[in-house]
Amino acid sequence: METTEAQKILAGIIQEAWKDARFKKALMEKPKATIEAFTGRTLQIPDGKTLVVCDQTDRQMLYLNIPPQTSLDDMELNEEQLEIIAGGNDAIISDPTAAFAALF
């Protein structure tokens, strides 16, 4: 599987946060501005949405992320999902960087 541009960018941001405490602090305090400065690209945060960066590097802590409940009224399928449904494929679609990629 080929690495996408969004995956490469996300990996670079994470690696920079691991090695530079000032970058990590800025990323958590002002994620949009910090990511834009790091990548040289503008993020397109949808209206009404906020980008939050959490530091989960403490190995003594376990984290639980509670996602929003899905509502069929709010669902919009992308091309890949429509293709799977149209083809009768029952594959699970899971790309952790999909939401991140949509910001550029």
Helices and strands as residue ranges (DSSP letters): H 5-19, H 21-29, H 31-39, H 79-87, H 98-101
